Amino acid sequence: MTQETSATNESIAAVLARQRTEAEASRAAAAVGAAGSRFPEVPRGPLEDEQTWRQVRDLFTIDPTLTHLNVGTIGSAPKRVLDLLKVADYDFARRPRDPYPPTTMNEPRAVLAAAYGCDPDEIAIVQGATDGNSRILNGLDLGEGDEVITTTHECYTMQAPLNLLHNRRGVVVRKLTPKLGPDQSAEEIVEMFEAAITPRTRVIQWAAVTFTVGTTMPTRALAELAQRHGLISVVDGAHLPGQFALNLHELGVDFLSGSGSKYQCGPMGTGILYARNKVLPEHNPLPLPTFWPVISLWYPIEGELPPRTTTREPTYDIGTFVQKTGSADLSRGPALQAACEIFQTIGQENIQRYVHGLSRHLKHRVAEHWGESALFSPLHDERLHCGMVAFQPFRNPEHALDMNRFVEFEQRMEDEYGVNLRFTFFPVQGSDTERFAIRLAPHLYNNREEIDHAVDSMIKLTEAMS
């Protein structure tokens, strides 16, 4: 047999390998599906209804003695997702066979694409937002002197690969510090970015939700800004999947990474990479940027990829070229699909409304006791609202700058009150000194009673530590 070397066709060996491993993944998923009757039925209906919420809570394995308010760092996978992982891994352990031939994860990618508002050829399952960020940035065609505009509130998983581009290729990384607090506005954020654009700017990069203080950046407005100036838009969307009702096409961005293990409550070590793969003028009329799939099992071993499309029809499936599969992915891809399907059954708009309602309640409780000025998160511009809240719990100015005090606060909240939260630190405008904050991030498995318990406990602890 002659191996096909065309960029758009698979070799016969690759086709056989992919079909075999697609079948293996389907076997594992089918085994879990057959056992699905062991798990509670996924409820439908408003989460504000007590009975519905308790049915949702029963889907998860969270320790009932723990109030988990740190989904911004890690979520909790539903029972049936954990079982899918176990069944798939057990099946390979019971009947060992070759797990390495690549699979393009067609079914999981199709489910995720439908849920997130894009097409399967534009999405790949990766090993978290960290993996996605690095692949996106290193796949861009940037060289010495090209500028990337970003912020000082990006996660380390974005700042590190940006610095790598600077050191390796001479890319200039310009970091902006946004205004914080209850009065920040979407217009100010867009104006901040626009004022920083120069003739050397090639990329605008931002976090869809800042992990530091929980500001939902005006992503559509920033995408339109990038389009007006002919720039590439790159978004760290770690906190989008599972929290927001997403439509990636409508956002109009070129690239976006997302976590599968935070708000989406999928397995650890999962995420998505979105790469715009067609020109939809109503969302983003710009030509597709050059993008190199730097980690790829499917990039042609000879020849080149076809030119990127200039129309609504793709010339090739960029998601497949980006999709990587090792032994772990055979279970984690379908498990992320299962987590997404659970959330779609509950209703993503239902989840977003409920989670953001908990966050509003939390903000108002914080403002009542500590005052609005204690908030680093936005309060008055509803467009910037999300499910995370960051604030300053210590009234003493010296305590507010003492990192050790925040470390102690975080640990004692869990040890003494059973509340899991975290502290963050970040630059602020007009100061060379970083600030510290306590950040809380509720999710669909929390309720108002847990929010009130957390706030009451924080009041007691801050008084004790003062």
C-alpha positions, 0 to 999 in steps of 0.5 A: 500500500502507498502512504498518502502524503496529502495534507488533507488526507490521512494515510491508510495506517492512520485511518486504521489506527484512528478507527480502532481507537475511536472504537475503544473510546466508544466502548468505554462510553457505552459501558458507562451508559449501560451503568447509568441507571446507578446514578441519580437522574439529571434534573431539569428546572430552575436551580432556585427551586430547593428540590431541584437544587438538592437533586443537582447537589446529589450528582456530586461527591462533595464532602457535606462538611465542606463548603467549597467556594473555590471552583475558580481553581478546581471544580468537583466532577459529578459521580457519573463522570468519575465512573466513566474515568474508572470504567475506561481505565479498568477496561484497559487494565483488564484487557491491555491493548495498544492505547497510543494510536491517535483518535480525533475525538470526533464525538466529544468535540462535536458535543462540546462545539454544539454546547459552546457555539462553534463548529467541531472543526474549530475545537480541540480537547486539550489538557487544560487552559494552561495547555491551550494558552501555550499552544495558541501563543506559540502557534502565532506567527510573531517575530522580533518587535511585534507587540502583544498588549495584555494586562497585569491580571492575567493568570501565570499560565498566560504570562509565562508563555508570553514571556517565553515569546519575549525571550525566544522571539523578541516579541514585545509584551506590554502589560496594562493595569486595569482599574479595580473596585465596585465602579470599574466599567466596560468602557474604561477597559476598552479605552485602556486597550485602545489607548495602548495600540501602536503601529507595532501591535499585532495581538490583543490578549485578555482573560475573559474573567480575571482570576485575580478579582473576578472581572468579566472583561467586555470580550465582544467589545474588545474583539470588535476593537481588535477587528477595527485595528486588524489585530489578532484576539487571544482570550484566556477563557479558563472560567467560561465553560460551565459558568456562562452560556457560551457562543464562541462565534458570536464573541468574534475572537480568533482564539480562546482556551478554556478549562474543563475542570473548573466551572465545567466540572470535568476531569482534571487535566482537561480543557478546550482550545478554540481556533476560528476556522472560517470567516463569518462576517457578521461576527469577525470579518477579518482574514484568518490569522496564520496559525501553526499547530505546534503540538500535532499528531496529524500535521502532514509529514510531507507537504504543507497545509492548504491556504486558510479559507477566506469564506464561510467554508473551511479548507481543512479541520484545524481542530483535528490538526491540534487534537492530541491523544495519549493514553489518558485522553481516551477516557478524559475526552469522553468524560469531559463530554459527559460533564458538558452533557450533564450541564446542558441537561440542567441548562447552561442559562439556568446555571449562569443565572443561579451562580451569578445570583449567588455571587450578587448575594455574596457581594451585597453581604460583603458590602453590608459589613465591610463597605463597597470600598472593600470590594476589588470586584465590579459591583455597579456595571452588570456587564462585568459581573461573574461568579467570583468575588474578591475583597479586602477583609482586614480594616487595618492597612498594615494587615491588608498588605501582609501576605502571611495574614492572608495565608493564615486566613485561608487555612483557618477558614477551612480548618475552623469553619469548613470553608474552602476559599483562596487568596489572590494578589495583584498589581493596582493602578498608581502603586508599586505595592501588590494588593491581596484579596480573599476570593470566593467562587460559588457554583451550582452545588452551593446555596445561599445558606452556604454563602451566609455561613461563609460570610458569617465565618469570615466576619468572626475570623477577621475579628479574631485575627484583628 
